[in-house]
Each structure stands twice: as C-alpha cells, then as structure tokens.
Amino acid sequence: MATASPFRIGALLPTLLAVWCLASPTRAEAKLTPPKLEGFVVDTSGTLSSAARTGVDRELAAFKANTGWSIVVFVTKSLDGDSIEDAAYLVFNTWKIGDATKDNGILLLVAPTEHLIRIETGKGAGGAITDLQANDIIRRMTPLMAESRVDVAVQLAITELQALVRKEVGNDAPTAAPVKRTKRSKTIGLVITFSIVGIVALVLLLTARSRRRASSKQPVTAMGTAKPKLTGFEVITGIAKVLAAIAGRKGSSKGGRGNGSGGGHSGGGGSSGSY
C-alpha cells in the first residue's frame, strides 16, 4: 500500500494551517472606536433627552457611591459594522467598567440605528445579573424602543439592574454603611485620646517620684546636686514622637475611594436582543 511521502505532507502544511485558522472561532477585529467615558451615560446618537442623561447619570453615580457597583449606559450612533457582542466587549474593556478586583461592572449598550440592545456584565456581576435576567430586561425594553421611547426604556433597564444588584449584595439601605464607619471612627478616636492622656499622666507621676528619690540620694559636689539624666518633659516628648510616627504610618496606608471606572474587565457574559 502506498504511503504519502514526507515531502508531500510538508507541502500541505501551509494549506491545512490556513484552513484551521479560518475555521477557528475568533473575535473579529473591532471597527467601533469607543468615545471617552465621562460620567455614567454616553450618548453619541443624540436620542436621549438632556433631562434623561442628567437624571440617569446622577442616579448611577449615587448607586456606585452606595454600593461600589458601576452601571454605565452607552447609546451609540452606530456599531460601525461590528456585532453588538463585539462592540459591547470592546467598550466594556476599553472603559474598564467596575472594580478591578471584583469585576462588578455592567454595561447597557443601545444601538438605535441597528435596533439592537446588549447588557454586558463583568465576571463578578454574573451572580447578580444572570444572562436570563438580562434577557428579560431587554425583552421589556424592546416595545418601548420600537416606539422610540428611549428615555423610558433606559430608565426601566437601569432601575431593574439596580434592584437586582441590591438584592444580591443586600444593600437596600445604602446609607447604613457610612453611618457605621463614622461611629467606628469616633470610637477609635476617643480610645486613642484617653489612652494617650492616661500614658502621659502615668509618666508624669512616675517621673515626679523618680526625681524626688534621685534628688534625695544625689551626692552634693562643688557644682551642686547632679542633674537627672532624663526629665518628664523629655519622656513625654519621646512618647509623642513615637505616637505621631505610628499615626503617620497608619494614615499613609489608607487609600481614598475613587470614582468612575475602576479597571474592571468583561468576561463576555450578558444578553442581546433586537427590536
């Protein structure tokens, strides 16, 4: 039985490699160029009213401040030939929606020209917004979008997305967390203050006793009684410097809370729909 020569197999390798590359599922090169993210609502189509843009932006900014989750709305003029899935994936990762460590970002992408809608979620948001739940939200948006009621459709979507997130994180009372942190900070401050006062009082008492004992035992020389080597003031000053150094190290280790995008990445989760 005849066998293929190594030369013929080698000649076929480039052809086989090209066929394999064409058959392999790859993400197409994106044509859409995401605009700069400013706030939580971007509308390059001009279909959202000014009042709706302002209202939704403020609502989503407050939602992020209270929960730490980011929801961003993008109403695009055109997908520029991209699929809604590729466009959402690109925009999500370009804007880095959500926290970098939690990946809890959510993108609502609306393309009125192509009559398409997509909800894209980060890996950490999949528990709160499942693909089925995202599909249900889009299904309720489509009749409104078909009637060109974009403001109402977007508001409906972000309201339901916020409700699902709050249900997941148990944050129906978003103002409770800041109050707790304030009380805790005040308590810690009082404890530190009383501790410092107690230490200073103890040092003063011990120093006074030590000086009395030292003065009674010090030999008298031609220059008079020898001066104690360490005074109470010097002890207190040393303690103050140590406490200040400790406080400085603690203060420098605390980072401030940022706002806007935080470095999140999309895992390709979500749902799409048309109208």
C-alpha positions in Angstrom: 0.0 0.0 0.0 1.4 3.4 -1.0 2.1 5.9 1.7 2.4 9.7 1.5 5.9 10.9 1.3 7.2 13.4 3.9 7.7 15.9 1.1 4.0 15.9 0.1 2.9 16.2 3.8 5.2 19.2 4.3 3.8 20.9 1.2 0.3 20.5 2.5 1.0 22.0 5.9 0.5 25.7 5.0 -2.8 24.9 3.3 -4.0 22.9 6.4 -2.9 25.7 8.7 -4.8 28.3 6.7 -8.0 26.2 6.7 -7.7 25.6 10.5 -7.3 29.4 11.1 -10.4 30.2 9.1 -12.4 27.5 10.8 -11.3 28.5 14.4 -13.8 30.8 16.3 -12.0 34.1 16.8 -13.3 37.5 17.8 -13.4 39.8 14.7 -11.3 42.9 14.6 -13.4 45.7 16.1 -14.3 48.7 13.9 -16.0 50.7 16.5 -13.9 53.3 18.3 -15.3 53.9 21.8 -15.6 57.5 22.8 -14.2 58.9 26.0 -16.1 57.9 29.1 -17.4 60.9 31.0 -19.7 60.1 33.9 -22.0 57.1 33.6 -24.0 58.0 30.5 -22.6 58.4 27.0 -25.0 59.2 24.1 -23.4 59.7 20.7 -26.7 59.2 18.9 -28.5 62.2 20.5 -31.6 60.1 21.2 -31.6 60.6 24.9 -33.1 63.9 26.2 -30.9 66.2 28.2 -33.0 65.7 31.3 -32.8 61.9 30.9 -29.0 62.0 30.5 -28.6 64.2 33.6 -31.0 62.2 35.7 -29.6 58.8 34.9 -26.1 60.0 35.3 -26.8 61.3 38.8 -28.7 58.2 39.7 -25.9 55.8 38.6 -23.3 58.0 40.3 -25.2 57.7 43.6 -25.6 54.0 43.1 -21.9 53.5 42.7 -21.1 55.6 45.8 -23.6 53.5 47.9 -22.9 50.0 46.5 -19.4 50.1 44.8 -21.0 48.7 41.6 -20.8 50.5 38.3 -23.6 50.6 35.7 -22.8 52.5 32.5 -25.2 53.4 29.7 -23.9 53.8 26.1 -26.3 54.8 23.4 -24.2 54.7 20.2 -24.9 56.4 16.9 -23.7 53.3 15.0 -21.9 50.0 15.6 -19.8 50.7 12.5 -20.3 47.2 11.2 -19.5 45.4 14.4 -21.8 42.8 16.0 -23.5 44.0 19.2 -21.5 41.4 21.2 -18.1 42.5 19.9 -18.9 46.2 20.3 -20.1 45.7 23.9 -17.0 43.6 24.8 -14.7 46.3 23.3 -16.4 49.2 25.0 -16.6 47.4 28.4 -12.9 46.6 28.4 -11.8 50.0 27.0 -13.7 51.8 29.7 -12.7 49.2 32.3 -16.2 49.4 34.0 -16.3 48.2 37.6 -13.9 47.5 40.3 -10.6 46.0 39.2 -10.6 43.3 41.8 -14.3 42.5 41.8 -15.1 42.9 38.1 -18.6 44.1 39.1 -19.3 46.4 36.2 -22.4 46.4 34.0 -22.8 48.0 30.5 -26.1 48.8 28.9 -25.4 49.2 25.2 -28.2 50.5 22.9 -27.8 50.8 19.2 -30.9 52.6 17.8 -29.6 52.6 14.2 -29.2 48.8 14.2 -32.2 48.2 16.5 -30.1 46.2 18.9 -29.6 46.1 22.7 -27.0 44.4 24.8 -26.4 44.1 28.5 -22.7 43.2 29.2 -21.5 42.1 32.6 -18.2 41.6 34.3 -17.2 38.3 35.7 -18.1 39.3 39.2 -21.5 40.6 38.2 -22.7 37.3 36.9 -24.3 36.2 40.2 -26.4 39.4 40.4 -27.3 39.7 36.7 -27.7 36.3 35.0 -28.0 36.0 31.3 -31.6 35.0 31.7 -32.4 38.1 33.8 -30.5 40.3 31.4 -32.6 38.8 28.6 -35.8 39.5 30.5 -34.9 43.2 30.9 -34.1 43.6 27.2 -37.4 41.9 26.3 -39.3 44.5 28.4 -37.2 47.3 26.7 -38.0 46.3 23.1 -41.6 47.6 22.9 -40.5 50.9 24.3 -37.6 51.2 21.9 -39.9 50.2 19.0 -41.9 53.3 19.9 -38.8 55.4 20.1 -39.3 55.9 23.8 -35.6 55.6 24.5 -35.6 57.6 27.8 -38.3 55.3 29.3 -36.5 52.2 28.1 -33.2 53.2 29.5 -34.7 54.2 32.8 -36.6 50.9 33.0 -33.4 48.9 32.4 -31.2 50.7 35.0 -34.0 50.6 37.6 -34.2 46.8 37.2 -30.4 46.3 37.1 -30.0 48.3 40.3 -32.7 46.3 42.0 -31.0 43.0 41.1 -27.7 44.2 42.4 -29.1 45.4 45.7 -30.9 42.1 46.1 -27.5 40.3 45.6 -25.4 42.5 47.9 -28.2 43.1 50.5 -27.8 46.8 50.2 -31.4 48.0 50.4 -30.4 50.7 52.9 -27.3 52.2 51.2 -26.9 54.9 53.8 -26.3 52.5 56.7 -22.6 51.8 55.8 -21.3 55.4 56.1 -23.0 55.8 59.5 -21.3 52.7 60.8 -17.9 53.8 59.6 -18.4 57.3 61.2 -19.4 55.8 64.6 -16.4 53.4 64.5 -14.0 56.2 63.6 -15.3 58.3 66.5 -15.0 55.4 69.0 -11.4 54.7 67.9 -10.5 58.4 68.2 -11.8 58.5 71.8 -10.0 55.3 72.8 -6.7 56.7 71.4 -7.2 60.1 73.1 -7.9 58.6 76.5 -5.0 56.1 76.1 -2.6 59.0 75.4 -3.9 61.0 78.3 -3.5 58.0 80.6 0.0 57.3 79.4 1.1 60.9 79.9 -0.4 61.1 83.4 1.4 57.9 84.4 4.7 59.1 83.0 4.4 62.4 84.9 3.6 60.6 88.1 6.5 58.1 87.8 8.9 60.8 86.7 8.0 63.0 89.7 8.6 60.2 92.1 11.8 59.3 90.4 13.1 62.8 90.6 12.3 63.1 94.3 14.1 59.8 95.1 17.0 60.8 92.9 17.4 64.2 94.5 17.5 62.8 98.0 20.2 60.3 97.0 22.4 62.6 94.8 25.7 63.5 96.3 26.4 67.2 96.7 29.5 68.3 94.8 31.3 71.6 94.3 28.9 72.3 91.4 25.8 71.4 93.4 23.4 68.4 93.1 23.8 66.4 89.9 21.1 67.0 87.3 18.9 63.9 86.5 19.7 62.4 83.1 16.1 62.3 81.9 13.2 64.8 82.6 9.5 64.2 82.5 9.2 66.6 79.6 11.8 64.7 77.6 9.9 61.4 78.3 6.6 62.9 77.2 8.2 64.4 74.0 9.7 61.0 73.1 6.3 59.3 73.6 4.6 61.9 71.5 7.1 61.4 68.6 6.5 57.6 68.7 2.7 58.1 68.6 3.0 60.6 65.8 5.1 58.2 63.8 2.6 55.3 64.3 -0.3 57.6 63.3 1.6 58.7 60.2 2.2 55.1 59.1 -1.5 54.2 59.6 -2.6 57.3 57.7 -0.4 56.7 54.7 -1.7 53.1 54.4 -5.3 54.3 53.9 -6.3 54.9 50.3 -9.1 57.1 49.2 -12.2 55.8 47.4 -12.0 56.6 43.7 -15.0 57.2 41.4 -15.9 56.3 37.9 -14.2 53.4 36.2 -12.0 51.2 38.3 -10.3 48.7 36.0 -13.0 46.0 35.5 -12.9 43.5 32.7 -15.8 41.8 30.8 -16.0 38.0 30.8 -18.2 38.1 27.8 -21.3 37.5 29.9 -24.7 39.1 29.2 -27.5 39.0 26.7 -28.5 40.7 23.5 -31.8 41.5 21.8 -33.3 43.2 18.8 -36.5 45.2 18.1 
